[in-house]
């Protein structure tokens, strides 16, 4: 049943806990599919930041979005209308990044999550905003904020 090193040390699986329930989606339980659509590495130039030069010159932001949805109807009917349209989503996310400037990438991430949840097919969204050119005076690879929001 699990719990030992042979199964990855995840412990026993019971009551909707553990690895077997991970595909249930973020809400867990209820028999709701935990289908995900992932969009990674979406790039857009924005003018977000605390410093004047960030607002003036702008910089590239990289967005990752994970959408929890039920793709059952879309798959059964081979119909885009039954799922979240990631092409349309990409356009909405770019519009947010290139739109009204904010000081914090936390605020930007929140706005991007709201754009994801505007699609009725999306139950929950996880958004990561990468700011690879953040004004940090030391060598670094990336700065990112990840948030997760669910439909109320």
C-alpha positions in Angstrom: 0.0 0.0 0.0 2.9 2.4 0.3 4.9 4.3 2.7 8.3 2.9 2.3 11.3 3.9 0.2 10.3 1.5 -2.6 7.3 3.7 -3.5 9.1 7.0 -3.2 8.5 7.4 0.6 5.2 9.2 0.1 3.4 7.4 2.9 0.2 5.4 2.8 -2.5 6.6 0.4 -5.8 6.9 2.2 -8.7 9.3 2.5 -7.7 11.4 -0.6 -4.2 12.0 0.6 -0.9 11.2 -1.1 0.2 10.7 -4.7 -3.0 8.9 -5.9 -5.0 12.0 -5.2 -2.6 14.4 -6.9 -4.5 14.1 -10.2 -7.7 15.2 -8.5 -6.8 18.8 -9.0 -6.1 21.5 -6.5 -9.5 21.2 -4.8 -9.1 17.5 -4.3 -11.8 14.9 -4.0 -15.3 15.1 -5.4 -14.3 13.1 -8.4 -13.5 16.3 -10.4 -10.8 15.8 -13.0 -7.6 17.5 -12.2 -6.8 18.2 -15.8 -4.2 20.9 -16.4 -3.3 23.1 -19.3 0.2 24.6 -19.0 1.5 27.6 -20.8 5.2 28.2 -20.2 7.6 30.9 -21.2 5.2 33.5 -22.5 7.2 36.7 -23.1 6.1 40.3 -23.2 7.7 43.7 -22.5 6.2 45.5 -19.6 6.9 48.7 -17.6 6.5 47.3 -14.1 8.8 48.0 -11.2 9.5 50.3 -8.3 12.2 52.2 -9.9 11.8 55.1 -12.4 14.1 53.5 -15.0 12.0 50.3 -15.0 8.8 52.3 -15.7 10.7 54.4 -18.4 12.7 51.7 -20.2 10.6 48.5 -19.5 11.9 45.0 -19.5 10.9 41.5 -20.6 8.7 39.5 -18.3 8.2 35.8 -18.7 4.9 34.2 -17.7 4.0 30.6 -16.8 0.4 29.7 -16.3 -1.2 26.5 -15.1 -4.9 26.2 -15.5 -7.0 23.5 -13.8 -10.0 22.6 -15.9 -12.1 19.7 -16.9 -11.1 18.7 -20.5 -13.5 15.7 -20.6 -16.1 17.3 -22.9 -13.5 18.9 -25.1 -11.7 15.6 -25.6 -15.0 13.6 -26.2 -16.2 16.1 -28.8 -12.8 17.2 -30.1 -14.2 20.7 -29.6 -12.3 23.8 -28.4 -15.5 25.2 -27.0 -15.3 22.6 -24.2 -12.0 23.7 -22.8 -9.8 26.8 -22.0 -8.4 28.3 -25.2 -4.7 28.7 -24.5 -4.2 30.9 -27.6 -6.8 33.4 -26.4 -5.4 33.2 -22.9 -1.9 34.0 -24.2 -3.4 37.2 -25.8 -5.1 38.2 -22.5 -1.9 37.6 -20.5 0.2 39.6 -22.9 -2.3 42.4 -22.7 -2.0 42.5 -18.9 1.8 42.5 -19.0 1.9 45.3 -21.7 -0.9 47.2 -20.0 -1.1 49.4 -16.9 2.2 49.4 -15.0 2.4 48.2 -11.4 5.1 48.4 -8.8 5.3 44.8 -7.7 5.4 41.5 -9.6 3.0 40.2 -6.9 0.4 42.7 -8.2 1.1 41.7 -11.8 0.8 38.0 -10.9 -2.6 38.7 -9.2 -3.9 40.5 -12.3 -2.7 37.7 -14.5 -4.4 35.1 -12.4 -7.6 37.1 -12.6 -7.3 37.1 -16.4 -7.0 33.3 -16.3 -10.0 32.9 -14.0 -12.1 35.1 -16.4 -12.4 32.0 -18.6 -15.4 30.1 -17.2 -13.6 26.8 -18.0 -10.8 27.5 -15.6 -11.4 26.5 -11.9 -8.0 27.4 -10.6 -4.9 29.0 -11.9 -1.3 29.1 -10.9 0.8 32.0 -12.4 4.5 32.6 -12.2 5.9 35.9 -13.2 9.6 35.8 -13.9 11.6 39.1 -13.9 15.0 38.0 -15.2 16.3 41.6 -15.5 15.3 42.7 -12.1 17.5 45.5 -10.7 19.6 43.3 -8.4 23.3 44.4 -8.2 24.5 40.8 -7.9 24.7 37.9 -10.5 21.4 35.9 -10.5 19.5 33.8 -12.9 15.9 34.8 -12.2 13.5 36.3 -9.8 10.0 34.9 -9.8 6.7 35.1 -7.9 4.2 32.3 -8.1 0.6 32.7 -6.9 -2.4 30.3 -7.0 -5.9 31.5 -7.1 -9.2 29.6 -7.3 -12.7 30.6 -8.4 -14.7 31.7 -5.4 
